[in-house]
Amino acid sequence: MGIITRNAAFISSLLIFAVLEIIAARPQAVYLSLLILLFLSLAALLFSGRRIWHKDFWLCLQPALLFQASGLLLLYFLETNIFRQILIVFVFLLNWLFFKSYYQVKQLGQGPKILTGFLNALTLFTAFFCFLDFFALKIFLDLNIWLLTFLVVPVSFLLIWQNFRLEAAKNRFRPVYYLVILLILTEVFLGLTYFPTNFFVNGLFFTALFYLLFNISRLQIVGQLTKKILFSYLAFGIGLAIIVFSTAQWI
C-alpha cells in the first residue's frame, strides 16, 4: 500500500494521459472519459493525501477536475495532431506535479507553499484553457452569446474563488470584489466575441486580464498596491489590447 501511495500521483497522471490519448483518437468517447477523469482524480487525492471527509480534499479536487475538463474540451478545437500531443503532455506534467505536491504536503508534512504555488499555476492555466474553450465555441460552433455568458460567469467565479482562498487576503475579501471582477470579465468577453480575432489571441488576452484583475484586487486588499505597480499593470494591459487590435482581421 505504501508503494501505491508514494506513486499515486504519477500513476493517476499517467492514466489521465492515456484517457486524453484515447479522446484524441476517438472523440466520441467524451462522456465516458469525463467519468474516468473524475475517478482518477479522486483516486490520486485519496491515496496521496487526506481522506474524503476532509475539507482540503474537496478544495483540491475542484481545481483539478476543472483543469482536466477544460483541457479535454480544448482537444476538440486543436486542428493538428502535434498541438494535441503538446496539450496532452502538458496536462500530464501539471497533473503529476500538482498531485505530487499534494502528497508532499499532506503525507510528508512539507510546507504548504509548495501546494499553494501549484494551485495558483493550475488556476491560471485552467483559466487559459477555459477562455480558449469559450471563444472557440463561439467561433467554430457559433454558440449563442448569452448561453456562453451563462457559462463564463460561474466558471470565472470558481477561478476567482480558487485564487482568493489561497491568499492571506481571503479573510478580508468581500463579495463586492467578486461582483466587480465578474462584471469586468463579462463585459470584456461580450466585447471580444464581436472582434474578428483568433480565438487563441482572445483567450490569451482574457487570461491576462483575469490575472491582472486578481493581482490588483489582492494587492489592494493587503494594502500593498502602489501607483507604480498600478501603472505597470495598466501599461501591460494596454499592450495586450494593442496586440488584440493589431491581430484583428478587419474587413
C-alpha positions in Angstrom: 0.0 0.0 0.0 2.9 2.3 0.7 4.3 1.9 -2.8 0.8 2.8 -4.3 0.6 5.8 -2.0 4.0 7.1 -3.0 3.4 6.6 -6.7 -0.3 7.5 -6.8 0.4 10.9 -8.3 2.4 9.5 -11.2 0.1 6.5 -11.8 -3.0 8.6 -11.9 -1.4 11.3 -14.1 -0.2 8.6 -16.5 -3.7 7.1 -16.7 -5.2 10.6 -17.3 -2.6 10.9 -20.1 -3.9 7.6 -21.6 -7.5 8.8 -21.3 -6.7 12.0 -23.2 -4.9 10.0 -25.9 -8.0 7.9 -26.3 -10.1 11.0 -26.7 -7.6 12.4 -29.3 -8.1 9.1 -31.3 -11.8 8.5 -30.6 -13.6 11.9 -29.9 -17.0 10.2 -29.4 -15.8 8.7 -26.0 -16.0 12.1 -24.3 -18.7 11.2 -21.6 -17.0 8.0 -20.5 -13.7 9.9 -20.4 -15.1 12.5 -18.1 -16.2 9.9 -15.6 -12.8 8.2 -15.8 -11.1 11.5 -15.2 -13.3 12.1 -12.1 -12.4 8.6 -10.8 -8.7 9.1 -11.4 -8.6 12.5 -9.7 -10.5 11.1 -6.7 -8.1 8.1 -6.5 -5.0 10.4 -6.8 -6.1 12.6 -3.9 -7.3 9.8 -1.8 -4.1 7.8 -2.0 -1.8 10.9 -1.9 -3.3 12.8 1.0 -6.3 13.2 3.2 -9.5 11.3 3.1 -12.7 12.2 1.5 -14.3 13.8 4.6 -11.6 16.5 4.9 -12.3 19.9 3.5 -8.9 20.2 1.9 -9.7 17.1 -0.2 -12.7 18.8 -1.9 -10.9 22.2 -2.2 -8.1 20.5 -4.2 -10.4 18.2 -6.2 -12.4 21.1 -7.8 -9.5 22.8 -9.5 -8.0 19.5 -10.7 -11.3 18.5 -12.3 -11.9 21.9 -13.9 -8.3 21.9 -15.3 -8.8 18.4 -16.9 -12.3 19.1 -18.2 -11.1 22.4 -19.8 -8.1 20.6 -21.4 -10.3 17.8 -22.6 -12.7 20.2 -24.4 -9.8 22.1 -25.9 -8.6 18.9 -27.6 -11.7 19.1 -29.9 -10.6 22.6 -31.2 -7.0 21.9 -32.0 -6.7 21.1 -35.7 -3.3 19.4 -35.8 -2.1 16.3 -34.0 1.2 17.9 -32.9 -0.7 20.6 -30.9 -3.0 17.9 -29.3 0.1 15.9 -28.2 1.7 19.0 -26.7 -1.5 19.7 -24.8 -1.8 16.1 -23.5 1.8 16.1 -22.3 1.4 19.4 -20.6 -1.8 18.3 -18.8 0.0 15.1 -17.7 3.0 17.1 -16.3 1.0 19.7 -14.5 -1.3 17.0 -13.0 1.6 15.0 -11.8 3.3 18.0 -10.2 0.0 19.0 -8.6 -0.8 15.6 -7.2 2.8 15.1 -6.1 2.8 18.4 -4.2 -0.5 17.4 -2.5 1.2 14.2 -1.4 4.3 16.1 -0.1 2.2 18.5 2.0 -0.5 16.0 3.3 1.6 12.9 3.8 5.2 14.2 4.3 4.2 17.4 6.2 6.2 19.7 3.9 5.5 23.4 3.7 2.0 24.4 2.3 3.6 26.9 0.0 4.5 24.1 -2.4 0.9 23.2 -2.8 -0.2 26.8 -3.0 2.2 27.6 -5.8 1.0 24.6 -7.9 -2.7 25.5 -7.2 -2.0 29.0 -8.4 -0.4 27.7 -11.6 -3.2 25.2 -12.1 -5.8 28.0 -11.7 -4.0 30.2 -14.2 -3.7 27.5 -16.9 -7.3 26.4 -16.2 -8.4 30.0 -16.9 -6.4 30.0 -20.1 -8.0 26.7 -21.3 -11.5 27.7 -20.2 -11.4 31.0 -22.0 -9.9 29.4 -25.1 -12.8 26.9 -25.0 -15.4 29.7 -24.7 -14.1 31.7 -27.6 -13.7 28.5 -29.7 -17.3 27.6 -29.0 -18.4 31.0 -30.3 -16.1 31.0 -33.4 -16.3 27.4 -34.5 -19.8 26.4 -33.4 -21.5 29.8 -33.3 -22.9 29.1 -29.9 -25.5 31.6 -28.6 -23.7 34.5 -27.0 -26.0 34.6 -24.0 -25.6 30.9 -23.4 -21.9 31.4 -23.4 -22.2 34.2 -20.9 -24.1 32.0 -18.5 -21.1 29.6 -18.7 -18.4 32.3 -18.4 -19.9 33.8 -15.2 -19.9 30.7 -13.0 -16.6 29.4 -14.3 -15.0 32.9 -13.7 -16.4 32.9 -10.2 -14.9 29.5 -9.5 -11.5 30.6 -10.8 -11.6 33.8 -8.7 -12.7 31.9 -5.6 -9.9 29.3 -6.1 -7.3 32.1 -6.2 -8.5 34.1 -3.3 -9.0 31.2 -0.9 -5.2 30.6 -1.2 -4.2 34.1 -0.4 -3.6 35.7 3.0 -6.1 38.3 1.9 -9.0 35.9 1.9 -10.2 36.8 5.4 -10.6 40.4 4.3 -12.1 39.7 1.0 -15.7 41.0 0.4 -18.3 39.8 -2.1 -18.1 43.2 -3.9 -14.7 42.1 -5.3 -16.3 39.1 -6.9 -19.0 41.2 -8.4 -16.6 43.9 -9.8 -14.3 41.3 -11.3 -17.1 39.3 -12.8 -18.7 42.3 -14.3 -15.5 43.4 -15.9 -14.7 39.9 -17.3 -18.3 39.5 -18.6 -18.3 42.9 -20.4 -14.9 42.3 -21.9 -15.9 38.8 -23.0 -19.1 40.1 -24.7 -17.0 42.8 -26.5 -14.3 40.4 -27.7 -16.8 38.0 -29.2 -17.5 40.7 -31.8 -13.8 41.2 -32.7 -12.5 39.4 -35.8 -9.6 37.9 -33.9 -8.2 34.5 -33.5 -9.6 32.5 -30.5 -6.1 31.9 -29.2 -5.4 35.7 -29.1 -8.7 36.3 -27.4 -8.1 33.5 -24.8 -4.6 34.8 -24.1 -5.8 38.4 -23.6 -8.7 37.3 -21.4 -6.4 35.2 -19.2 -4.0 38.1 -18.8 -7.0 40.4 -17.9 -8.1 37.8 -15.3 -4.6 37.7 -13.8 -4.3 41.5 -13.7 -7.7 42.0 -12.0 -6.9 39.3 -9.4 -3.5 40.8 -8.6 -4.7 44.4 -8.4 -7.5 43.3 -6.1 -5.2 41.2 -3.9 -2.7 44.0 -3.5 -5.4 46.5 -2.7 -6.8 44.2 0.0 -3.5 43.7 1.7 -2.5 47.4 1.3 0.4 46.8 -1.0 -1.0 48.4 -4.1 1.1 51.4 -5.2 0.8 53.8 -8.1 4.0 52.4 -9.7 2.5 48.8 -9.6 -0.8 50.0 -10.8 0.7 51.9 -13.8 2.9 48.9 -14.7 -0.2 46.7 -14.7 -2.1 49.2 -16.8 0.7 49.5 -19.3 0.8 45.7 -19.6 -3.0 45.7 -20.2 -2.8 48.4 -22.8 0.0 46.5 -24.6 -2.2 43.4 -24.7 -5.1 45.4 -26.0 -2.9 46.7 -28.8 -2.0 43.2 -29.7 -5.7 42.2 -29.9 -6.5 45.2 -32.1 -3.4 44.7 -34.4 -4.2 41.0 -35.0 -7.9 41.6 -35.8 -8.7 40.9 -39.4 -10.8 43.9 -40.2 -13.0 43.8 -43.3 
